[in-house]
């Protein structure tokens, strides 16, 4: 398998596991979504690292799942 094929194989593997990981991390995904939604609501301002704590919790959960 070429180097490019190996990369796409890893990407496909991660995409296949996404539904299970999302199901396992539903609370973290919801918390991150609420933070982003509140930041983009009228009058809200989404800026870098505004939801970093929630994102890091989601990222950690995905890595552990």
N, C-alpha and C positions, 0 to 999 in steps of 0.2 A: 504494500500500500504506500502510495506516495505521501510525502509530508502533508500536502494539502488534504488528501483523503483522511489522514489521521486526525487532522484538526476538525474536519467536518464530522467525523465519527464521534469525537468527544462532544461536539456541539449537539448533535442529534441525541446522544445519551442524556445530556443535561436537560434538553427540552422534553424528552420522554418522562423524566423523573419530576418535572415541574408540577404536574397536578397533585402528586402525592405530597410533595414538599409544601405546596400551598395549603393543602388540607391539614397538614400537621402544624402549620404556622398561621392558622386563621386569625387568632387573636392579635398576633403581631402585625399581620397584613392589614387588619381592620384599623388598628391604632395608627399605622403609618398613613393609610388612606384618609382617616379622619383629620390627621394633621395637615396633609396636603390640601384636602378640601377646605378646611378652615382658612388656610393661608391663601387660597385662590378665590375665596368668596368675595363678593363686592366689599371693597374697603380693605381686603386682606392684601398682604404683600408677600409673595413667595420669594425667598432669597436663599442663597446657598447656606447649607448647614442649619436651616431653620427647623427641619425635622430630622436632624442627624441622629438624635437619640433613638427615635422610633425606627429609623432606617437601619441603624446598627443592630437593634434588637431583632428585626426581621432578617437581616443578613446572617446573624449568628444562628438563628433558628433554622434557616435554610441550610447552613453548613452542617448543622448537627442532625438534620433530618435525613 
